Amino acid sequence: MLTFSSSAQSLKIFDLEQNTSLDLVLSEISNNNDILFAYPTELIRDVEIENVYVEYDSNAELIREILKHTNLEMYAMSEQHFLLRQKHNAHPSSVTISGIVIDSKTGEGLPFATVFQEDFSEGVFTDIEGKFDLECGKDDSSDFIVSFLGYKDLKISKADLIKSKTIKLTQENNILENVMITYIAPPSFVSEDGQHIQLGSKLMNLNTSGIMGSDILRNIQLTAGVSAHEDDMASLKIRGSNAEGSKIILDGIPLYNVNHYYGVFSNINSQFINMAQLYKNAQPIQYKDASGGLLVLSSNDSKLNMKNYVDVNLLTGSAYIEENLTDKIKFMVAGRTSYGNVNDARLIDIGNGGVQQFVDDRNQTPFFSNQPRFNFFDINGSIKFKNQNLEVSANVFTSNDELVNAYELNSSVLEMNNTSASYVNFETWKNTGFSLLTKYKFNNNWTLNSTVFTSQYDYQGSVNSTLRRNQTFQEINNSNLIGLRESGVNLFMQSETNSSSFVGGISFNNFDANHKLEIDSDMPVLNYRDDISYVTFYSEYEYTSDNLIAKAGMRVPFAKQKDKLKFFYSPLVSLTYKLSETHKLKASYNYSNQIVRELEYENRLGQNYSFYRLSKGKQFPVLKTHKFMLGYSAEFNKFTFDVEAYYKNIDGAMQLLNPFTGFDDTGNAPNTGGYQLFIGQRRIKGIDFTLGYQFDRLYSGIAYTLSKSEDKYRNLFKGQYFLSQNDRRHQFKWINTLKVNNFDFNLNLIYANGTPYIPFENLDGVKDKDKLDPNKNQKQLPSYLRMDIGANYNFKISKVEARFGVSIFNLTNRQNVKYVQYSHKINNNNANNNDSIVIGTGADLLDRTLNINFGISF
């Protein structure tokens, strides 16, 4: 009798009460633990396992104990993939054979095929691309067997194996069609040390949270601690920090604006990304400091069973192509574009909802909506070279966006005839980046890595608002030009052993920023141009034992300022203690110095915009952030749990604001006083909870954040702490994925508190913001609530994999509000009513939106 169970110490138990054949034991283990074994049938024939009792906390430990008294050993490709072979002694002299196993007709690499010697003494799995590296005796002349399920075994001599490198297997004539092993992977995994999140393919390619299908940044927003309540913001706001504090690195290219189409889409093509790592606490030492967090995206590895992909939906079309130019060189390209004007599809309704009434005790404020015009495209490309010791990757990224938002409004409210208002907003922005990545392996322990990159972001925008009433004419003009370029070189050595690792390197970064802001065409508020260069030395050491993972590192950036070298110090420390294989305590501390600053300013219409500054001197100080984290991770059978309590203290927070707020009594427009730069502090405290449940083909996960984000500036709100724009006391996300035969079903629910704002209609004339009481003069918009659902059907057209999907964004059609934008105030001369009318735009977020997509891979 064979049984599986769990002990009180959370260890798993394997109990075999009688002698059983090895093939039956492996079959039971595979079914109960979702393990894939590879072995020649002859190898385990007639092998029996005597009664055995094992308490284990890893699959490798279980298999090792079962094979303990046999002449076999296991080779672990991963926690779920194992190769069985005969025990052998190390060869006094050996040779490494490298090659690739492919389908003879399609040329597609065969993942997890086996390459083993005829006497079963040596063998390996191929990797996800069908490639392998096999070490065998230099003088051994045994033939090799290459095997893969559904294909004819191939016998090949050692000499031919070394010479050909490419092994072609032929499919069996009589095999089962459409054999599929299914397993619902959780959408995110906590790393081994508990310090970052590894994003799984389910989260990167989830189809319900993105209007246009899968959107990697939108899906990452579903994790705890990342804001997901702004339909027009695809960038990442992590734990109360602005988007400036969240660095996104794509194949070594830093990206500074990742928004398409009012932020509804991100400009990163999910099909191009194979690996995503999210750091909310201490981050890898080789990346420059970030006050909020870090997202590292990579296209280095191919996706399983997908070489080329084409997807179309009602809003956009995209394609991904991957080709092996030679056995060592691979070419990848991904592109996406909208169909002319996105709004021509009539699917997305920005600001739909007619007229809203914001009511106080004295008057009513009508807010009018409008429809923008928009189009965009983005392109990713990469050429990769890889041999036994050297990897080289050349990567390029570009995106381009253009938006026109305009309306003409005629009003006769409260007997005010001949009154009209117009609004025109034009914006265009683009990103361009290039990187060259190299990795050279000197030996089994030491590796040299280098990155050369450049990234450019440009933005141009203008706003014009006019009011006509009888013979009265009022006009408001804003124009905004932004440019940021970053170039750099990063070089570091990396060493790894069984118990430790070391990283040490040097980087050079040059930044060039410009910004020109004008009001009413003849009132230049800002005209900025500057550049700065930094050199950074860094190192990090990690020690690993059975129960402890300890890491300590330091970054030391320095630059020449006013003929002096100015040094900064950015230490990091992290500790992870394993209570068991499935229970971990973790803690980290990171002090960062952020050089590139993104500031917000409030235009005359009450809307926030952002621009960039380089940290120099006291006027634009370096953003200094202390980040503390204490957490716990655990696995309970089918449940996973992760909790992190955090505290962030940010010194050098900045905002460019009009120090006055409210309407000018003479012009009946927002006050036109001069802007001031406010420098202060921000403090953020909170706790993130993540609970996941995984059973067979169902995954359900809850992410909840309880937090408070407050700002403090000397001349705002009486010098008291007040709610920052990113404050959301409660954030709740519930994601679900279910697979039934060829169908995938998804459901998401997102909730967050509303944005803090100052209501103009509650103010009598112009008010000094320093005189306002944050407890009385700050209100919050209604809470954000959204539900998305979606379904995909997977099928084949001949031998081509295909998928048809339907998604509904904001299923309940809730009217979520982003901000209140004020433009004009009209005095009412009606003898029976002396109230005034405040005109502005209430920016609703997205309505219920249906989308349909169709994709094929080949």
N, C-alpha and C positions, 0 to 999 in steps of 0.2 A: 504494500500500500504506500502511495506517495502523496504527501500533503504539503501545502504551503500555508503559513500563518504569520502573525506578528507577535513579538514578545512585549512584555511590559516596558522594556527599555527601548522600544521603538525599533529593535532589530527584527529583521525578517527571519523566518525559520523554514528550513527545508528538512523534511523527515522522510527517509526512504527505509521502510521497515523490512523489506525483503529484497533478495537479489533480483535485479532488473536489467534488461539489455540497455546498452548506452543509447541506442537510437531512440528508444521509448522515453528515456529520461530527458534527452535533449528536446524531444518533441513537446513534452509537458512543460519544460522550462521555457521554451519558446512561446508557447501559448499563454502562460501565466505572467511572463515578465516582458513580453514584446521584444524578444531578442531574436536576431538573425544569425544563424550559424552557417559556416561554409566549410566543407570537408569532402574528400573523396569517399564514396560509399565503401570502398574496400578497406579504408582505414579503421572504421569502427565495427566492421563485421565481426561477429562472435565476441565482442567485448562486453563484459558484464560488470555492473557496479554493485558491490556488496552493500548491505544495509549501512546507511550513513545518516548522521544527524548534524546539521550545520546551522549555526546562527551567523547571519551575515548582514552587512549594510551596503554592499555593492554587488553588482552582477559578476564582476571579475573575481571577487573573493569566492562566491558560490561555485563558479565553474572551476576555479583553481582547486578547491577542496574536493570536488567530485572526481577530478582527474588525478588526484594526488597519488593513488596507488595503481595507476595504469601507466602504459608506456607512451602516453600522449601528453601534449601541452597545448595551451591556448595562446593565440596572438590577438591582442585587443586592438581593433581599429578604432573603436569608440565604446561608450558605455553600453551600446545596443548591438554592436557588430563584432563577431569573434570568428577567428579562423582556427581550426584544430589541425595539429600536425604531430608527427612523431617527435619525441624528445631527442635532442641532439646536443653534442658538445660544441663549443665554439671552435671554429676553424683556426688553425695556426696562421694561415694566410687566406684572405678572402678577396672576392671581387664583387662589385655591385653592378647588377644588370638593370638598366632602365628601359622602359618601353610603354606602349599603349595598346589596349585591347579594344577593337572596334567591330561594329557590324559590317560584314563584307559588302552589303548592298548600300546601306545608307551612310556609312562612314562615321556613324555616331558612336562616341565612346561608351563602353559598357561599364557602369559603376558596380563595384563590389563583385566583379568576376574574380576567380581564383587562378593563381599561377603557382604551381607547386612541382617539386621534383617527383619523378616516377616512384621513388622509394619513400615518398612522403616525409623526407627529412627536412625539407625547406619549402616555404610557401608564403604568399602574401595575398591580401586583397588589392584590387585596383581601387583608386580613389574615385571621387564623384565624377571625374572626367574620363575615367577608364585608364588612367596612368598608374604605373607601379615602379617601385624601386626594390629589387630583390638582392639580398646578400647571400652568397653561397661560396663554397670552397673553391679556391683558385684552380686546384688540380682535379676537382670533381668533374666527371664526364657523363653523369646521369642525364637522361632525357627529361624534358619538362612536359606537364599536362596543363593545358589552359581550358578552364571550364566555366560555363555560365548557364543559368537555368533557361531552358528552351532552345539552347544552341548545341551543336555537335562538339564534343570534346576534340581538342586538337593536340596531337603529340608533336613536339618540336625539339630538335637537338639544342644543346647549349650554344654551340657555335652559330646556328641559324638564329637563335633567340638574340644573341648579342649583335649579329649583323643586321637583321631586319628591323628591330625595334618596334615596328608596327605589326601587330598580330590580328588577323582577320578571322572572325568566327562566322560560321554559316548557320542559319536557323534550321531547326528540325522541321521536317515536313509535317509530322503529325504531333502538333502541340496544342494545348488549350489556348483558345483565343481570349483576349481581354482579361487575363489573369491580373488581379490588382490586389496588393496588400495595402490596406488603409489604416491610418492611425492619425487621430487628431492631435497635432502638436499644440501645446499651449502657446498663445500669441507672444509671450515674453518669458525669458528665463533670467533668473538672478544668477550672476556670475559665480564662479567657484569661491572667490573671496568675498562675495556678497556686496561688493562696492559699486557695481554697475549692472545695467540691464542689457542683456543680449536680446535683440528683437528677432522673433521667429518669423518665418515666412507667412504664417497666418495673419499676423498683425501688419506686416508690410504690405500685404496684398488683399486685406479685407475690403469688401466692396461697398459697405453700407455707409461709412462715414464721409466718404468723398462724393461730391456731387457728380463728378465725371468718372466714377469708378474708384479703383484703388488709388489712394493718395498717401504716400508714406508719411509725410509730416502730419497730415490730418489723423492718421491712425496712431502715430506716436503720441499725439495729444490725448489719447485715451488712457495713457498710463497715469499713475498717481503722481501728483505734484506738478503736472504740466497743464496749463490752461487750455480748455477746449470749448469755451463759451463765446468765442468771437468768430462768427461765420465769415468775417472779412479779414481774418488774420491767420495765415497758414504758418507763420513763423512760430518759434517756440518761446514761451514765457514760462520759466521754470522757477517755481517756489517764490513768487512775488517779485522776481527781478524783471526788468524790461527785456525786450527782445535783444537789445544790445549785449546783454550778459550771457546769451546763449550762442556759443560759437558752433557753426555747422561746417564740417570739413568733408568735402566730397573728393575722394581720390587725391588728397593732398591740397585741394583748392579751397581756400576759405570763401564762403558765400555771405554776402552782406544784406541782400534783400531777396527773400525766397518766395515772394508773393506774386501770383498771377491774379488778374481779374478781381480787383478789390480784395485780394486775399482769399477769395473763395477757393482757388486752387493754389498749390505750391508749384514752383517751377522745377521740381526734381521729379524725373520720370521713375516711377517705382519699378518698372520692368528692368531698368538698368542696374538696380541696386541688389546686391547679393547678401551683404552683411551690414548690420547697423548696431552700434553700441552707444548707449545713452549713459552719460555720467552726470549725476546730480550732486555728487559729493566731491571727494578728491579725484582728480583726473590724471591720466598718464602724463608723466613729467615732460615728454617730448613736445607737448602742445602748449601754445602760449596761454597765459592766464585768462580765465573767464569767470566773471563774478556770479553768473547764474548756473551754467552747466555747459556740457559739451556733447555734441552728437557727431560721431565718426561714421561716415558712410563709405562703403567700398564696393567696387565692381570686380574685385580680383579673381573670383572664382565663377565658373559657369553654373547656371541653374540646372538642376536635375531634369533630364528629358525635355529641355527647351532650348533649342539653338536659335530659332527665329520666332518672332511673335508679331502679330498684327491685331490691333484692337480699334474698333470704331464705336462711338456712341452718339447720342443726339447733340452733343456739344463739341466734341473733339475727335481727332483721329491720331493714333500713335503707332509706332512700329519699333521693333527691336531686332537687330540682325547681328549674329555672331558667326564668324567663319574662321576656320583654321587655315591660315595661309600656308604654313608648313607644320611639321610636327612640333615646332618650338615657338612659332609665332601665331598669335591669335588677334583678330580684329573684331571690335565691337562698336556698334553705333545705335543710338536710340534717338528718335525724334517725335515731336508732338506739336500739333497746331490746332487752333480753333478754326471754325468755318466762317471766315469773314467776321461779321459782328456776332458776338456770342448771344446777345439779346434777341437777335432775329429768330432764334429757336423758340422764344417765348416760354422757356422753361424756368429761368431764374428771374425773380421779380425783386429787384432791389428797391426797398422803400414802398412796396405796394401796400395798400391799406387805406387809401384816400386821406381823409382829414382826421387827425387825432386831436383830442381836447385834453390839455394839461391844465387842470383847474385848481385855483386856490380860492381864498375867501373873497377876492376882489374882481378877478377877471378870468377870461378864457383865452387860451393861447392856441390858435389853429396851426397845425404843422402840415405842410404839403409835401408829397412824395414826387419822385421823378425817376426816369429810366436812363441809365448810361449806355454808351456805345463802347464796345471793347473788342480787341483781338490780340492774340499773342502767339508765340511759338518758342520752343526750346529744343536744343540739340546737345546730346552727350556723345562723346567718342573716345575710344581707347585702343591703342595697339600695345600688345603685351608679348614680351619675349621671356622664355624660361628654359633653362637647362639645369644640369645637376647642381651647380653652385651659384648661378647668377639669375636674377629676375629683374627685368626692366619694363617699365610701364609709362607710356606717353599718353596723357589724357587732356581732353579739351571740353569746355562747357560754355554754352552761350544761351541767353534767353532775351526776348524782346517783348515789351508790352506797350499798348497805347490805349488811352481811355479818354472819352469825351462825355461829360455829364452836364446836361443843360435843361432848363425849363423856362416857360413863360407863363405867368400867372396873372389873371385878371380877377379882381375881388370887388365885391359890392356889399361886404358884410357891414352890418350896423349902419346902413344908409350911406356908406362911403363910396360913392360912385367915382368912376374915372380913375381908379387906382390900379396900378399894375406893378408887378415885380418880376425881374428876370435874373437868371443865375447861369453862369457858364464856368465849368471847371474842365481844364485840359491837363492831362498828365501823360508822360511817357518815361519809361525807365528800362534799363538793359543791364545785363551782367555778361562779362566775358572773362574766362579763366583758362589757364594752362598749367600743367604740372608734369614733371619728369621724376618718377620714383625708381630707385634702384635698391637692390638688396643682394649683397654678396656674402656667401657663407664660407668663411675661412676653414672651419673644421666643425666638429660636432657641437662645440660650445659657443664660438664667437661668430657674430654676424655684423656686417657694416651696412647701415641704412642711410640713404640720402634722399632729400626732397628739394627740388628746385621748382618754384611756382611764381605765378603772377595772377592777380585778380583785380578786375576793374568794375566799379558800379557807378552809373550815371543816372541822374533824375532831373526832369524839367517839369515844372507844374505852374499853373496860373489859375486864379480865381477872380471872377468879376461878378459883382452883384449890384443891380440898380433898382431904384424905386421911383416910380413916376406917379404923381398925384396932382391933377390939374396942372398948375404951372410950376410945381415943385419937382426938382430932380436931384436925387441922391445917388452917389456911385461909390462903390468900394472895390479896390483892386489890390490883389496880392500876387507876387510872382516869386518863384522859389527855384534856384538852381543848386544842385548838389553833385559833387564828384568825389570818389574815394578810390585810390589805387593802393594795393599792397603787393610787394614783391619780396621774395626771401629765399634763403638757402638754409636747410636744416641737415646736419650731419651727426650721426650718433652710432656708437658701438653698443652691442647687446650681447650679454653672456648668460647662458642658462645651464644649470646643473640640476640634479634631483632635489637639492635642498635650498637652492638660492638662485637669484638672478640679479643682474646688474645692468643698468643703462647709464651711459654717460655721453654727453655731446655738446655741441655748440650750434647756435643758429644766428642768422643775420636777417633782420626785417627792416624794410623801408616803407614808410607810409607817406602818402601825399593826399591832402584833403582840401577841397574848396567848397565854399557855400556863399551864395548871394541871395539875400532876402530883401524884397522891396514892398512897400505899401503905397498904394495910390500912385504908382509909377515914378513919383518924384521924391519918395521918402525912403531912402535906403536904410534899412534897419541893421543889416549885417552884410559885410563884404569881407570874407575870410579866405585866406590862402596860406597854407603852411605845409611843411614836410618835416619828418623826423626819422632817424635811423637808430635802431637798437641792436646791440650784441648781447646774447644770452648764453651763459654757461649753465649747465644743469647735470644732475646725476641723481640716481635713485637706486636703492638697494632693497631687495625683498628676501626675507628668510621664511622658509616653509618647513614645518615639522608635521608630525602626525595630526596634531590638534590646533596648531597655531600658524597663522599667516600674518607676518608683520612687515610693513613697508614704510620706508622713510626716504624723503627726497627733498631737493632744494633747487629752485631756479633763481639765478642771479642776473636779471637784465640790467644793462647800464647804457647810458647815452650821454653825449656831450651837449650840455645846456649852459649857455652863457660862459663859454670857455672853461667849463668845469665838467668833470665826469660825475654823473649822478647815478648812484647804485640803488637797486631795489632788491628786496629779498622775499622770496615766496616759498616758504616751507610747506610740506605736507606730510602727514602721518596717518596711517590706517592700520587697524588691528582687526583680525577675525579669529575668533576662538570657536572651534568645533566641539560642541557638547556631544555630538555624535555625527554620523555621516549625513543626517537629515535635519540637524538642529544647529544653528550658528548664532553667536553673538557677534556684533560688529560695531565699530566706531571709527570715526575719522575726523581729522581737522585739516583745513586748508586755508592758507592766507594768500590771497591773490592781489596782483597789481595790474589792473587793466588799462592799457595804453590808449586804445581807440574808444572814444566816447560817442554815444548816440544820444543827442539831446532832443527834448520835445519843446515845442513852443505852441502857444494857443493863439490862433489867428483872430481877427476882429469878429469873426462869425462864431467864435466859441469852440472851434474844432482844433484838435491837437494834430500837429505834424512833427516830423522828426528830421534831424540832420546830424552830421558827424563833426567831431572835433578831435584834435590830437592833444594829448595831455602834455602841457608845458607850463611850468610855473604855477602860481597860485590862482590865476584867473581860470584855467582849465586844469584842475588837479587830477592826478591819477586816481582812478576808482579803486579804493582799498576795501577788501571784503574779507571778513572772518566767517568761515563756514564750519559749523559743528554738526556732527551727526552721531546718534546712538540708535542702534537697531537690532532686530532679531528676525531670523528667517527659519522656516520649518516646513517639513513635508509630513502630512498625516495621511497615509494610504493614498486616496485620490484627491486630497486637498493640499494646496500650497498656500503658505501665509508669509507675508513680509510686512514689517512695520518699521518705520524710520521716524524718529523725532529729530527735529533740526532747528537750528537758530542761526540767523545770518545778521551780521552787523555791517552795514555798508557806509563808509565815510567818503564823501565827495560826490554824493548824488546831486544832480544839477537839473534845473528847469529854467527855460526862458519864458517869462510870463509878463503880461501886462499887470502891474501892481494894483490896478483898479479894475473893478468889475461892475456890470450894470449898464443901463442906457444913459447916454448924455441927454440932459433935459432940453438942450437947444436943438441938436441935430436929430434927436430921436433915433440914434444908431448906437451900436456898441462903442464904448469909450475908446478914443484914439491916442491915449497917452503913450509915452515911450515904454519900450520893453526893458526889462531888467533881468539879469542873470542871477538866479538864486542858487546858492551852494549850501548843502546841508547834509543830513543823515537819513538813512532808512534802516529800519529794523523789521525783521521778519521772523516770526516764530510759528511753528506748526508741526503737524504730525501726519504722515502718509500711511494709509493702510491699503494693502492689496491682498485679496482673498480669491483663490482660483479653485475651481472644481473641474476635474477631468474624469470622464467615464466613457470608455469605448470611443464613440464618435461624437461626443458632446463635450464642449468646453464652455464654462460660464465663469466670468470673472467680475469682481467688484473692486473698484478703486475709489477710495474716499480720502479727501484732504480737509483737515480742520486747521485753519491758519489765520494770521492777522498780519497785515502789511501796513506800516505807518511811516510817514515822512515828517521831517522837522526842519524848518527853515527859519532863519532869524527874523525875517520881516513878513512872514505869512502866518495867518491864524494865530496872532499874539505869541508867536514863538512856541506854540504847543504842537505836540504830535497830532497829525490829522490823517485820515485814511488816504492812502496812495491810490492812484488810478488802477493799480493791479490788485487791490485788496478784494478778495473773495472769501468770506469767512468759511463758507461750506462749498465744497465741490464734490460731486458724486457722479460716478460713471459705472454703468453696468453693460458688459459686452457678452454676447452669446454667439457660439458657432456650433452648428449641428450638421452632420453629414448623413444623408439617407440615400443609399445606393448611389446614383449619379448626381444627386442634388446636394447643394450646399446652401444652408439657410443661416442668415445672420440677423441679429437684433441688437441695437444699442440704445441706451438711455443716458442722457447727460443733463445735469442740473448744476447751477451755480448762482450765488447771490449777484445782484445787479451792480452796475458801475456807480461809484460816488460822483456827484456833480453839484454845482451851485445853481439853484433855480433863479433866473433873472426876474421872473414875475413876482418874486417875494421881496425884491429890493426896491427901496425908494431912492431913485436916482443912482448916481455913481458912488460906489463904496470902495474904500481902501481895504484890500485883502488882509492887511495886517490887523484891521479892527474887527474882522469877522470871527465869530465863535464857531469852531468846527462842530460842536455839538448841536448848534442851532442852524447853521448855514450850509451844512453838507447834508444832502439827501442821497438816497440810492434809487436807481432805476428799478423797475420790476425785475424779479429773478428770471434767470435764463432757464428754459426747459425745452428739451428736444428729444424726439424719438425717431430713430431710423430703422428701416427694415430692408431686407434684400434677399434675393434667391438667385442661384446660378445652376444651370443644367450643363453637365459635362458629357460630351458625346464624341463620336468619330465620324468624319466625312472621308470615306475610303480609309487611308492610313494617317489622316491628318487629325490631330487633336483639336477639338473645338469647344467653345463655351458660349452659352447665351445667358444673359443675366438681366435682372430687373431690380432697381433700387428705388426706394422712396425716402427722401430726406425730409425731416420735420413732418412726420406722419400726421400729427394732430393739428398741424397748421397754426401753431402758436405764434403770435406776433411778438417776437423778442426785439427789444430796443437796444441799440448800441450807444447812442449819445443824443443829446439835445443841442441843436445848433441854432443860435439866435441871429437874426439879421436886422430887423427894423422894428421900431415902435411907432404906432400911429395914435395920436391923441384924439379922443372922441369929443366933438363939440356939441353933441346932441344934448339938448337941455334936460332931457329925462334920464340921461345916463352919462356920467362923467368918467367912466372907466376908460382905460386905454387898451389897445389891442397890440399884442406882441406877435410879430410874424417870424417864423423860423422853420427849420426842417427837422422833423423827428426821424432819425435814420433807423428805420426798421431793419432787422436782419432778415434772413431768407424765409420765404413762405414754403409751403409744401412743394416739393420738387420731385418729379418723376424722371427717371432716366433709364434708358435701355442700352445695353452694350452687347457686342458680339466680338469674339476673338478667336483666332486660330494660332496654333503653334506647329512648327514643322522643322 
